[in-house]
């Protein structure tokens, strides 16, 4: 007797795409480093959804899916002949640079995804669900809390040991200049601003372009090649 075909949820589909990307990329590739990190947090969000920890599962699923798709579309193969957003360009450009450390790759990806993609995903979700950003604030905060916890784990796993990472190490100062919590707060402000500008498409487009470039500039700084 044939087994019933498994129905994939939207989150299952993005997890599947991330796993395929992980299998296709060399381990040291900068996108692969970030992808492993993001796969872990997406799987965690999926478990929270299955466990009923979100008050509005449909809103959580929509936000998670649209958020993840922005990253996956940005790092699609170059053969797709699409220009990536400016926020992802530094990671794609430096992904194989021997002077960039794994922790830098991971945080540069988080910077691009939180600083740019999250704000746009909130707006995308509001349009899909027919709601205001304030109605997604709980889901936004819960996902954000998981990302903060994930960043702490990334720093623990990828940060060189105390015998290597001295106060004089440039990586110490580079990473101290960036905060996921500040990036998340800025993303929420940007999402609200974009939603308020939705009836002024020209202004909204200019705001989005400037946001993209600013986040890309921060990403380029995070990926500064460092001496061993």
Biotite code that builds the C-alpha atoms (Angstrom):
import biotite.structure as struc

atoms = struc.array([
    struc.Atom([0.000, 0.000, 0.000], chain_id="A", res_id=1, res_name="UNK", atom_name="CA", element="C"),
    struc.Atom([1.454, 3.366, -1.020], chain_id="A", res_id=2, res_name="UNK", atom_name="CA", element="C"),
    struc.Atom([2.388, 5.716, 1.778], chain_id="A", res_id=3, res_name="UNK", atom_name="CA", element="C"),
    struc.Atom([0.580, 9.071, 1.743], chain_id="A", res_id=4, res_name="UNK", atom_name="CA", element="C"),
    struc.Atom([2.748, 11.854, 0.371], chain_id="A", res_id=5, res_name="UNK", atom_name="CA", element="C"),
    struc.Atom([4.095, 14.133, 3.084], chain_id="A", res_id=6, res_name="UNK", atom_name="CA", element="C"),
    struc.Atom([2.745, 17.661, 2.872], chain_id="A", res_id=7, res_name="UNK", atom_name="CA", element="C"),
    struc.Atom([5.496, 20.192, 3.440], chain_id="A", res_id=8, res_name="UNK", atom_name="CA", element="C"),
    struc.Atom([4.715, 23.347, 5.375], chain_id="A", res_id=9, res_name="UNK", atom_name="CA", element="C"),
    struc.Atom([6.165, 26.685, 4.204], chain_id="A", res_id=10, res_name="UNK", atom_name="CA", element="C"),
    struc.Atom([8.802, 26.438, 6.952], chain_id="A", res_id=11, res_name="UNK", atom_name="CA", element="C"),
    struc.Atom([9.628, 22.869, 5.889], chain_id="A", res_id=12, res_name="UNK", atom_name="CA", element="C"),
    struc.Atom([10.252, 24.132, 2.363], chain_id="A", res_id=13, res_name="UNK", atom_name="CA", element="C"),
    struc.Atom([12.705, 26.824, 3.417], chain_id="A", res_id=14, res_name="UNK", atom_name="CA", element="C"),
    struc.Atom([14.459, 24.355, 5.745], chain_id="A", res_id=15, res_name="UNK", atom_name="CA", element="C"),
    struc.Atom([14.750, 21.967, 2.802], chain_id="A", res_id=16, res_name="UNK", atom_name="CA", element="C"),
    struc.Atom([16.310, 24.708, 0.652], chain_id="A", res_id=17, res_name="UNK", atom_name="CA", element="C"),
    struc.Atom([18.806, 25.546, 3.409], chain_id="A", res_id=18, res_name="UNK", atom_name="CA", element="C"),
    struc.Atom([19.784, 21.897, 3.825], chain_id="A", res_id=19, res_name="UNK", atom_name="CA", element="C"),
    struc.Atom([20.316, 21.573, 0.080], chain_id="A", res_id=20, res_name="UNK", atom_name="CA", element="C"),
    struc.Atom([22.493, 24.687, 0.127], chain_id="A", res_id=21, res_name="UNK", atom_name="CA", element="C"),
    struc.Atom([24.489, 23.291, 3.054], chain_id="A", res_id=22, res_name="UNK", atom_name="CA", element="C"),
    struc.Atom([25.106, 20.053, 1.155], chain_id="A", res_id=23, res_name="UNK", atom_name="CA", element="C"),
    struc.Atom([26.230, 21.901, -1.971], chain_id="A", res_id=24, res_name="UNK", atom_name="CA", element="C"),
    struc.Atom([28.717, 24.361, -0.448], chain_id="A", res_id=25, res_name="UNK", atom_name="CA", element="C"),
    struc.Atom([32.262, 23.816, 0.868], chain_id="A", res_id=26, res_name="UNK", atom_name="CA", element="C"),
    struc.Atom([32.342, 23.917, 4.659], chain_id="A", res_id=27, res_name="UNK", atom_name="CA", element="C"),
    struc.Atom([34.628, 26.983, 4.833], chain_id="A", res_id=28, res_name="UNK", atom_name="CA", element="C"),
    struc.Atom([32.576, 28.996, 2.306], chain_id="A", res_id=29, res_name="UNK", atom_name="CA", element="C"),
    struc.Atom([31.274, 32.175, 3.964], chain_id="A", res_id=30, res_name="UNK", atom_name="CA", element="C"),
    struc.Atom([27.690, 31.596, 2.850], chain_id="A", res_id=31, res_name="UNK", atom_name="CA", element="C"),
    struc.Atom([27.899, 28.022, 4.161], chain_id="A", res_id=32, res_name="UNK", atom_name="CA", element="C"),
    struc.Atom([29.058, 29.305, 7.564], chain_id="A", res_id=33, res_name="UNK", atom_name="CA", element="C"),
    struc.Atom([26.066, 31.636, 7.821], chain_id="A", res_id=34, res_name="UNK", atom_name="CA", element="C"),
    struc.Atom([23.689, 29.060, 6.345], chain_id="A", res_id=35, res_name="UNK", atom_name="CA", element="C"),
    struc.Atom([24.510, 26.539, 9.094], chain_id="A", res_id=36, res_name="UNK", atom_name="CA", element="C"),
    struc.Atom([23.756, 29.188, 11.683], chain_id="A", res_id=37, res_name="UNK", atom_name="CA", element="C"),
    struc.Atom([20.500, 30.225, 10.053], chain_id="A", res_id=38, res_name="UNK", atom_name="CA", element="C"),
    struc.Atom([19.395, 26.644, 9.485], chain_id="A", res_id=39, res_name="UNK", atom_name="CA", element="C"),
    struc.Atom([19.741, 26.012, 13.222], chain_id="A", res_id=40, res_name="UNK", atom_name="CA", element="C"),
    struc.Atom([17.576, 28.996, 14.159], chain_id="A", res_id=41, res_name="UNK", atom_name="CA", element="C"),
    struc.Atom([14.943, 28.198, 11.505], chain_id="A", res_id=42, res_name="UNK", atom_name="CA", element="C"),
    struc.Atom([14.674, 24.638, 12.801], chain_id="A", res_id=43, res_name="UNK", atom_name="CA", element="C"),
    struc.Atom([14.299, 26.059, 16.316], chain_id="A", res_id=44, res_name="UNK", atom_name="CA", element="C"),
    struc.Atom([11.495, 28.378, 15.176], chain_id="A", res_id=45, res_name="UNK", atom_name="CA", element="C"),
    struc.Atom([9.815, 25.396, 13.480], chain_id="A", res_id=46, res_name="UNK", atom_name="CA", element="C"),
    struc.Atom([9.952, 23.431, 16.752], chain_id="A", res_id=47, res_name="UNK", atom_name="CA", element="C"),
    struc.Atom([8.435, 26.371, 18.624], chain_id="A", res_id=48, res_name="UNK", atom_name="CA", element="C"),
    struc.Atom([5.612, 26.580, 16.076], chain_id="A", res_id=49, res_name="UNK", atom_name="CA", element="C"),
    struc.Atom([4.931, 22.834, 16.367], chain_id="A", res_id=50, res_name="UNK", atom_name="CA", element="C"),
    struc.Atom([4.928, 23.114, 20.169], chain_id="A", res_id=51, res_name="UNK", atom_name="CA", element="C"),
    struc.Atom([2.311, 25.881, 20.051], chain_id="A", res_id=52, res_name="UNK", atom_name="CA", element="C"),
    struc.Atom([4.562, 28.538, 21.566], chain_id="A", res_id=53, res_name="UNK", atom_name="CA", element="C"),
    struc.Atom([3.372, 31.258, 19.210], chain_id="A", res_id=54, res_name="UNK", atom_name="CA", element="C"),
    struc.Atom([0.046, 32.886, 20.017], chain_id="A", res_id=55, res_name="UNK", atom_name="CA", element="C"),
    struc.Atom([-0.659, 33.276, 16.286], chain_id="A", res_id=56, res_name="UNK", atom_name="CA", element="C"),
    struc.Atom([0.972, 30.349, 14.418], chain_id="A", res_id=57, res_name="UNK", atom_name="CA", element="C"),
    struc.Atom([-0.158, 31.585, 11.000], chain_id="A", res_id=58, res_name="UNK", atom_name="CA", element="C"),
    struc.Atom([1.522, 34.951, 11.560], chain_id="A", res_id=59, res_name="UNK", atom_name="CA", element="C"),
    struc.Atom([4.693, 33.248, 12.841], chain_id="A", res_id=60, res_name="UNK", atom_name="CA", element="C"),
    struc.Atom([4.836, 30.888, 9.854], chain_id="A", res_id=61, res_name="UNK", atom_name="CA", element="C"),
    struc.Atom([4.255, 33.707, 7.369], chain_id="A", res_id=62, res_name="UNK", atom_name="CA", element="C"),
    struc.Atom([6.927, 35.936, 8.884], chain_id="A", res_id=63, res_name="UNK", atom_name="CA", element="C"),
    struc.Atom([9.431, 33.086, 9.165], chain_id="A", res_id=64, res_name="UNK", atom_name="CA", element="C"),
    struc.Atom([8.874, 31.916, 5.585], chain_id="A", res_id=65, res_name="UNK", atom_name="CA", element="C"),
    struc.Atom([9.016, 35.355, 3.940], chain_id="A", res_id=66, res_name="UNK", atom_name="CA", element="C"),
    struc.Atom([12.039, 36.287, 6.035], chain_id="A", res_id=67, res_name="UNK", atom_name="CA", element="C"),
    struc.Atom([13.957, 33.134, 5.045], chain_id="A", res_id=68, res_name="UNK", atom_name="CA", element="C"),
    struc.Atom([13.031, 33.439, 1.373], chain_id="A", res_id=69, res_name="UNK", atom_name="CA", element="C"),
    struc.Atom([14.675, 36.854, 1.147], chain_id="A", res_id=70, res_name="UNK", atom_name="CA", element="C"),
    struc.Atom([17.990, 35.334, 2.224], chain_id="A", res_id=71, res_name="UNK", atom_name="CA", element="C"),
    struc.Atom([17.662, 32.269, 0.000], chain_id="A", res_id=72, res_name="UNK", atom_name="CA", element="C"),
    struc.Atom([16.774, 34.351, -3.050], chain_id="A", res_id=73, res_name="UNK", atom_name="CA", element="C"),
    struc.Atom([19.722, 36.688, -2.372], chain_id="A", res_id=74, res_name="UNK", atom_name="CA", element="C"),
    struc.Atom([22.304, 33.884, -2.316], chain_id="A", res_id=75, res_name="UNK", atom_name="CA", element="C"),
    struc.Atom([20.855, 31.959, -5.261], chain_id="A", res_id=76, res_name="UNK", atom_name="CA", element="C"),
    struc.Atom([23.473, 30.814, -7.815], chain_id="A", res_id=77, res_name="UNK", atom_name="CA", element="C"),
    struc.Atom([24.967, 33.530, -10.003], chain_id="A", res_id=78, res_name="UNK", atom_name="CA", element="C"),
    struc.Atom([23.653, 31.663, -13.058], chain_id="A", res_id=79, res_name="UNK", atom_name="CA", element="C"),
    struc.Atom([20.220, 33.036, -12.161], chain_id="A", res_id=80, res_name="UNK", atom_name="CA", element="C"),
    struc.Atom([21.597, 36.323, -13.556], chain_id="A", res_id=81, res_name="UNK", atom_name="CA", element="C"),
    struc.Atom([20.177, 38.354, -10.710], chain_id="A", res_id=82, res_name="UNK", atom_name="CA", element="C"),
    struc.Atom([22.045, 41.076, -8.890], chain_id="A", res_id=83, res_name="UNK", atom_name="CA", element="C"),
    struc.Atom([22.006, 40.456, -5.111], chain_id="A", res_id=84, res_name="UNK", atom_name="CA", element="C"),
    struc.Atom([20.899, 43.191, -2.704], chain_id="A", res_id=85, res_name="UNK", atom_name="CA", element="C"),
    struc.Atom([23.731, 45.483, -1.598], chain_id="A", res_id=86, res_name="UNK", atom_name="CA", element="C"),
    struc.Atom([23.477, 44.145, 1.955], chain_id="A", res_id=87, res_name="UNK", atom_name="CA", element="C"),
    struc.Atom([24.449, 40.627, 0.781], chain_id="A", res_id=88, res_name="UNK", atom_name="CA", element="C"),
    struc.Atom([27.116, 41.672, -1.728], chain_id="A", res_id=89, res_name="UNK", atom_name="CA", element="C"),
    struc.Atom([30.033, 41.821, 0.773], chain_id="A", res_id=90, res_name="UNK", atom_name="CA", element="C"),
    struc.Atom([29.427, 38.268, 1.999], chain_id="A", res_id=91, res_name="UNK", atom_name="CA", element="C"),
    struc.Atom([29.109, 36.958, -1.553], chain_id="A", res_id=92, res_name="UNK", atom_name="CA", element="C"),
    struc.Atom([32.251, 38.830, -2.601], chain_id="A", res_id=93, res_name="UNK", atom_name="CA", element="C"),
    struc.Atom([34.429, 37.770, 0.348], chain_id="A", res_id=94, res_name="UNK", atom_name="CA", element="C"),
    struc.Atom([32.959, 34.308, 0.966], chain_id="A", res_id=95, res_name="UNK", atom_name="CA", element="C"),
    struc.Atom([36.233, 32.546, 0.066], chain_id="A", res_id=96, res_name="UNK", atom_name="CA", element="C"),
    struc.Atom([38.720, 35.132, 1.343], chain_id="A", res_id=97, res_name="UNK", atom_name="CA", element="C"),
    struc.Atom([41.342, 33.366, 3.478], chain_id="A", res_id=98, res_name="UNK", atom_name="CA", element="C"),
    struc.Atom([41.766, 36.403, 5.744], chain_id="A", res_id=99, res_name="UNK", atom_name="CA", element="C"),
    struc.Atom([38.139, 36.464, 6.888], chain_id="A", res_id=100, res_name="UNK", atom_name="CA", element="C"),
    struc.Atom([37.331, 34.330, 9.923], chain_id="A", res_id=101, res_name="UNK", atom_name="CA", element="C"),
    struc.Atom([34.214, 32.130, 10.277], chain_id="A", res_id=102, res_name="UNK", atom_name="CA", element="C"),
    struc.Atom([32.770, 34.320, 13.029], chain_id="A", res_id=103, res_name="UNK", atom_name="CA", element="C"),
    struc.Atom([32.946, 37.312, 10.694], chain_id="A", res_id=104, res_name="UNK", atom_name="CA", element="C"),
    struc.Atom([31.056, 35.408, 7.978], chain_id="A", res_id=105, res_name="UNK", atom_name="CA", element="C"),
    struc.Atom([28.324, 34.404, 10.427], chain_id="A", res_id=106, res_name="UNK", atom_name="CA", element="C"),
    struc.Atom([27.844, 37.898, 11.826], chain_id="A", res_id=107, res_name="UNK", atom_name="CA", element="C"),
    struc.Atom([27.971, 39.546, 8.388], chain_id="A", res_id=108, res_name="UNK", atom_name="CA", element="C"),
    struc.Atom([25.138, 37.253, 7.292], chain_id="A", res_id=109, res_name="UNK", atom_name="CA", element="C"),
    struc.Atom([23.129, 38.062, 10.408], chain_id="A", res_id=110, res_name="UNK", atom_name="CA", element="C"),
    struc.Atom([23.773, 41.772, 9.813], chain_id="A", res_id=111, res_name="UNK", atom_name="CA", element="C"),
    struc.Atom([22.401, 41.558, 6.257], chain_id="A", res_id=112, res_name="UNK", atom_name="CA", element="C"),
    struc.Atom([19.444, 39.403, 7.190], chain_id="A", res_id=113, res_name="UNK", atom_name="CA", element="C"),
    struc.Atom([18.377, 41.340, 10.286], chain_id="A", res_id=114, res_name="UNK", atom_name="CA", element="C"),
    struc.Atom([19.361, 44.821, 9.166], chain_id="A", res_id=115, res_name="UNK", atom_name="CA", element="C"),
    struc.Atom([17.671, 44.656, 5.766], chain_id="A", res_id=116, res_name="UNK", atom_name="CA", element="C"),
    struc.Atom([15.622, 41.511, 5.177], chain_id="A", res_id=117, res_name="UNK", atom_name="CA", element="C"),
    struc.Atom([13.720, 41.488, 8.472], chain_id="A", res_id=118, res_name="UNK", atom_name="CA", element="C"),
    struc.Atom([12.165, 44.922, 7.973], chain_id="A", res_id=119, res_name="UNK", atom_name="CA", element="C"),
    struc.Atom([11.042, 44.017, 4.455], chain_id="A", res_id=120, res_name="UNK", atom_name="CA", element="C"),
    struc.Atom([9.736, 40.630, 5.612], chain_id="A", res_id=121, res_name="UNK", atom_name="CA", element="C"),
    struc.Atom([7.553, 42.344, 8.222], chain_id="A", res_id=122, res_name="UNK", atom_name="CA", element="C"),
    struc.Atom([6.036, 44.530, 5.503], chain_id="A", res_id=123, res_name="UNK", atom_name="CA", element="C"),
    struc.Atom([5.618, 41.503, 3.199], chain_id="A", res_id=124, res_name="UNK", atom_name="CA", element="C"),
    struc.Atom([3.868, 39.639, 6.025], chain_id="A", res_id=125, res_name="UNK", atom_name="CA", element="C"),
    struc.Atom([1.532, 42.537, 6.781], chain_id="A", res_id=126, res_name="UNK", atom_name="CA", element="C"),
    struc.Atom([0.481, 42.642, 3.145], chain_id="A", res_id=127, res_name="UNK", atom_name="CA", element="C"),
    struc.Atom([-0.015, 38.862, 3.039], chain_id="A", res_id=128, res_name="UNK", atom_name="CA", element="C"),
    struc.Atom([-1.984, 38.713, 6.287], chain_id="A", res_id=129, res_name="UNK", atom_name="CA", element="C"),
    struc.Atom([-3.837, 42.005, 5.881], chain_id="A", res_id=130, res_name="UNK", atom_name="CA", element="C"),
    struc.Atom([-2.612, 43.374, 9.202], chain_id="A", res_id=131, res_name="UNK", atom_name="CA", element="C"),
    struc.Atom([-0.578, 46.202, 10.717], chain_id="A", res_id=132, res_name="UNK", atom_name="CA", element="C"),
    struc.Atom([3.010, 45.792, 11.964], chain_id="A", res_id=133, res_name="UNK", atom_name="CA", element="C"),
    struc.Atom([1.862, 46.167, 15.571], chain_id="A", res_id=134, res_name="UNK", atom_name="CA", element="C"),
    struc.Atom([-0.128, 42.936, 15.169], chain_id="A", res_id=135, res_name="UNK", atom_name="CA", element="C"),
    struc.Atom([3.112, 41.096, 14.366], chain_id="A", res_id=136, res_name="UNK", atom_name="CA", element="C"),
    struc.Atom([5.127, 42.576, 17.226], chain_id="A", res_id=137, res_name="UNK", atom_name="CA", element="C"),
    struc.Atom([4.828, 39.508, 19.468], chain_id="A", res_id=138, res_name="UNK", atom_name="CA", element="C"),
    struc.Atom([6.049, 37.172, 16.697], chain_id="A", res_id=139, res_name="UNK", atom_name="CA", element="C"),
    struc.Atom([8.802, 39.631, 15.809], chain_id="A", res_id=140, res_name="UNK", atom_name="CA", element="C"),
    struc.Atom([9.958, 39.749, 19.438], chain_id="A", res_id=141, res_name="UNK", atom_name="CA", element="C"),
    struc.Atom([9.897, 35.958, 19.876], chain_id="A", res_id=142, res_name="UNK", atom_name="CA", element="C"),
    struc.Atom([11.941, 35.369, 16.729], chain_id="A", res_id=143, res_name="UNK", atom_name="CA", element="C"),
    struc.Atom([14.267, 38.166, 17.821], chain_id="A", res_id=144, res_name="UNK", atom_name="CA", element="C"),
    struc.Atom([14.847, 36.566, 21.222], chain_id="A", res_id=145, res_name="UNK", atom_name="CA", element="C"),
    struc.Atom([15.857, 33.318, 19.517], chain_id="A", res_id=146, res_name="UNK", atom_name="CA", element="C"),
    struc.Atom([18.241, 35.224, 17.248], chain_id="A", res_id=147, res_name="UNK", atom_name="CA", element="C"),
    struc.Atom([19.884, 36.935, 20.229], chain_id="A", res_id=148, res_name="UNK", atom_name="CA", element="C"),
    struc.Atom([20.366, 33.550, 21.909], chain_id="A", res_id=149, res_name="UNK", atom_name="CA", element="C"),
    struc.Atom([21.735, 32.194, 18.646], chain_id="A", res_id=150, res_name="UNK", atom_name="CA", element="C"),
    struc.Atom([24.217, 35.055, 18.341], chain_id="A", res_id=151, res_name="UNK", atom_name="CA", element="C"),
    struc.Atom([25.526, 34.220, 21.813], chain_id="A", res_id=152, res_name="UNK", atom_name="CA", element="C"),
    struc.Atom([25.983, 30.602, 20.748], chain_id="A", res_id=153, res_name="UNK", atom_name="CA", element="C"),
    struc.Atom([27.753, 31.671, 17.552], chain_id="A", res_id=154, res_name="UNK", atom_name="CA", element="C"),
    struc.Atom([30.199, 33.776, 19.506], chain_id="A", res_id=155, res_name="UNK", atom_name="CA", element="C"),
    struc.Atom([30.856, 30.874, 21.893], chain_id="A", res_id=156, res_name="UNK", atom_name="CA", element="C"),
    struc.Atom([31.370, 28.329, 19.085], chain_id="A", res_id=157, res_name="UNK", atom_name="CA", element="C"),
    struc.Atom([33.265, 30.452, 16.550], chain_id="A", res_id=158, res_name="UNK", atom_name="CA", element="C"),
    struc.Atom([35.126, 32.915, 18.750], chain_id="A", res_id=159, res_name="UNK", atom_name="CA", element="C"),
    struc.Atom([38.795, 31.981, 19.154], chain_id="A", res_id=160, res_name="UNK", atom_name="CA", element="C"),
    struc.Atom([39.788, 30.861, 22.644], chain_id="A", res_id=161, res_name="UNK", atom_name="CA", element="C"),
    struc.Atom([41.060, 33.387, 25.211], chain_id="A", res_id=162, res_name="UNK", atom_name="CA", element="C"),
    struc.Atom([44.636, 32.263, 24.588], chain_id="A", res_id=163, res_name="UNK", atom_name="CA", element="C"),
    struc.Atom([44.256, 33.359, 20.951], chain_id="A", res_id=164, res_name="UNK", atom_name="CA", element="C"),
    struc.Atom([41.852, 36.290, 21.171], chain_id="A", res_id=165, res_name="UNK", atom_name="CA", element="C"),
    struc.Atom([43.707, 38.986, 23.062], chain_id="A", res_id=166, res_name="UNK", atom_name="CA", element="C"),
    struc.Atom([42.541, 42.528, 23.677], chain_id="A", res_id=167, res_name="UNK", atom_name="CA", element="C"),
    struc.Atom([44.898, 43.668, 20.926], chain_id="A", res_id=168, res_name="UNK", atom_name="CA", element="C"),
    struc.Atom([43.324, 41.314, 18.361], chain_id="A", res_id=169, res_name="UNK", atom_name="CA", element="C"),
    struc.Atom([41.459, 43.445, 15.753], chain_id="A", res_id=170, res_name="UNK", atom_name="CA", element="C"),
    struc.Atom([38.585, 40.936, 15.837], chain_id="A", res_id=171, res_name="UNK", atom_name="CA", element="C"),
    struc.Atom([37.828, 41.939, 19.426], chain_id="A", res_id=172, res_name="UNK", atom_name="CA", element="C"),
    struc.Atom([37.287, 45.553, 18.414], chain_id="A", res_id=173, res_name="UNK", atom_name="CA", element="C"),
    struc.Atom([35.532, 44.741, 15.152], chain_id="A", res_id=174, res_name="UNK", atom_name="CA", element="C"),
    struc.Atom([32.882, 42.584, 16.815], chain_id="A", res_id=175, res_name="UNK", atom_name="CA", element="C"),
    struc.Atom([32.435, 44.973, 19.711], chain_id="A", res_id=176, res_name="UNK", atom_name="CA", element="C"),
    struc.Atom([31.218, 47.625, 17.267], chain_id="A", res_id=177, res_name="UNK", atom_name="CA", element="C"),
    struc.Atom([28.157, 45.615, 16.164], chain_id="A", res_id=178, res_name="UNK", atom_name="CA", element="C"),
    struc.Atom([25.115, 44.507, 18.161], chain_id="A", res_id=179, res_name="UNK", atom_name="CA", element="C"),
    struc.Atom([22.327, 42.193, 17.048], chain_id="A", res_id=180, res_name="UNK", atom_name="CA", element="C"),
    struc.Atom([19.976, 43.765, 19.565], chain_id="A", res_id=181, res_name="UNK", atom_name="CA", element="C"),
    struc.Atom([20.531, 47.228, 18.102], chain_id="A", res_id=182, res_name="UNK", atom_name="CA", element="C"),
    struc.Atom([20.141, 45.813, 14.582], chain_id="A", res_id=183, res_name="UNK", atom_name="CA", element="C"),
    struc.Atom([16.849, 44.170, 15.561], chain_id="A", res_id=184, res_name="UNK", atom_name="CA", element="C"),
    struc.Atom([15.515, 47.399, 17.080], chain_id="A", res_id=185, res_name="UNK", atom_name="CA", element="C"),
    struc.Atom([16.505, 49.299, 13.934], chain_id="A", res_id=186, res_name="UNK", atom_name="CA", element="C"),
    struc.Atom([14.761, 46.667, 11.784], chain_id="A", res_id=187, res_name="UNK", atom_name="CA", element="C"),
    struc.Atom([11.500, 47.160, 13.675], chain_id="A", res_id=188, res_name="UNK", atom_name="CA", element="C"),
    struc.Atom([11.733, 50.945, 13.250], chain_id="A", res_id=189, res_name="UNK", atom_name="CA", element="C"),
    struc.Atom([12.473, 50.511, 9.535], chain_id="A", res_id=190, res_name="UNK", atom_name="CA", element="C"),
    struc.Atom([9.520, 48.143, 9.119], chain_id="A", res_id=191, res_name="UNK", atom_name="CA", element="C"),
    struc.Atom([7.145, 50.640, 10.715], chain_id="A", res_id=192, res_name="UNK", atom_name="CA", element="C"),
    struc.Atom([8.531, 53.437, 8.569], chain_id="A", res_id=193, res_name="UNK", atom_name="CA", element="C"),
    struc.Atom([8.154, 51.409, 5.373], chain_id="A", res_id=194, res_name="UNK", atom_name="CA", element="C"),
    struc.Atom([4.596, 50.498, 6.299], chain_id="A", res_id=195, res_name="UNK", atom_name="CA", element="C"),
    struc.Atom([3.781, 54.170, 6.919], chain_id="A", res_id=196, res_name="UNK", atom_name="CA", element="C"),
    struc.Atom([5.264, 54.978, 3.502], chain_id="A", res_id=197, res_name="UNK", atom_name="CA", element="C"),
    struc.Atom([3.386, 52.255, 1.626], chain_id="A", res_id=198, res_name="UNK", atom_name="CA", element="C"),
    struc.Atom([1.151, 54.814, -0.119], chain_id="A", res_id=199, res_name="UNK", atom_name="CA", element="C"),
    struc.Atom([4.232, 56.768, -1.247], chain_id="A", res_id=200, res_name="UNK", atom_name="CA", element="C"),
    struc.Atom([5.990, 54.144, -3.393], chain_id="A", res_id=201, res_name="UNK", atom_name="CA", element="C"),
    struc.Atom([8.761, 56.441, -4.656], chain_id="A", res_id=202, res_name="UNK", atom_name="CA", element="C"),
    struc.Atom([9.724, 57.478, -1.122], chain_id="A", res_id=203, res_name="UNK", atom_name="CA", element="C"),
    struc.Atom([9.444, 53.900, 0.142], chain_id="A", res_id=204, res_name="UNK", atom_name="CA", element="C"),
    struc.Atom([11.718, 52.698, -2.670], chain_id="A", res_id=205, res_name="UNK", atom_name="CA", element="C"),
    struc.Atom([14.328, 55.351, -1.887], chain_id="A", res_id=206, res_name="UNK", atom_name="CA", element="C"),
    struc.Atom([14.182, 54.446, 1.815], chain_id="A", res_id=207, res_name="UNK", atom_name="CA", element="C"),
    struc.Atom([14.648, 50.753, 0.963], chain_id="A", res_id=208, res_name="UNK", atom_name="CA", element="C"),
    struc.Atom([17.630, 51.432, -1.310], chain_id="A", res_id=209, res_name="UNK", atom_name="CA", element="C"),
    struc.Atom([19.331, 53.565, 1.327], chain_id="A", res_id=210, res_name="UNK", atom_name="CA", element="C"),
    struc.Atom([18.671, 50.941, 4.005], chain_id="A", res_id=211, res_name="UNK", atom_name="CA", element="C"),
    struc.Atom([20.134, 48.251, 1.755], chain_id="A", res_id=212, res_name="UNK", atom_name="CA", element="C"),
    struc.Atom([23.296, 50.264, 1.095], chain_id="A", res_id=213, res_name="UNK", atom_name="CA", element="C"),
    struc.Atom([23.789, 51.217, 4.753], chain_id="A", res_id=214, res_name="UNK", atom_name="CA", element="C"),
    struc.Atom([23.508, 47.595, 5.884], chain_id="A", res_id=215, res_name="UNK", atom_name="CA", element="C"),
    struc.Atom([25.877, 46.553, 3.094], chain_id="A", res_id=216, res_name="UNK", atom_name="CA", element="C"),
    struc.Atom([28.424, 49.117, 4.290], chain_id="A", res_id=217, res_name="UNK", atom_name="CA", element="C"),
    struc.Atom([28.276, 47.680, 7.823], chain_id="A", res_id=218, res_name="UNK", atom_name="CA", element="C"),
    struc.Atom([28.672, 44.176, 6.383], chain_id="A", res_id=219, res_name="UNK", atom_name="CA", element="C"),
    struc.Atom([31.764, 45.194, 4.452], chain_id="A", res_id=220, res_name="UNK", atom_name="CA", element="C"),
    struc.Atom([33.336, 46.466, 7.674], chain_id="A", res_id=221, res_name="UNK", atom_name="CA", element="C"),
    struc.Atom([32.508, 43.211, 9.480], chain_id="A", res_id=222, res_name="UNK", atom_name="CA", element="C"),
    struc.Atom([34.290, 41.296, 6.724], chain_id="A", res_id=223, res_name="UNK", atom_name="CA", element="C"),
    struc.Atom([37.546, 43.231, 6.948], chain_id="A", res_id=224, res_name="UNK", atom_name="CA", element="C"),
    struc.Atom([40.313, 40.653, 6.355], chain_id="A", res_id=225, res_name="UNK", atom_name="CA", element="C"),
    struc.Atom([42.369, 40.181, 9.506], chain_id="A", res_id=226, res_name="UNK", atom_name="CA", element="C"),
    struc.Atom([45.855, 38.793, 10.164], chain_id="A", res_id=227, res_name="UNK", atom_name="CA", element="C"),
    struc.Atom([46.105, 35.375, 11.826], chain_id="A", res_id=228, res_name="UNK", atom_name="CA", element="C"),
])
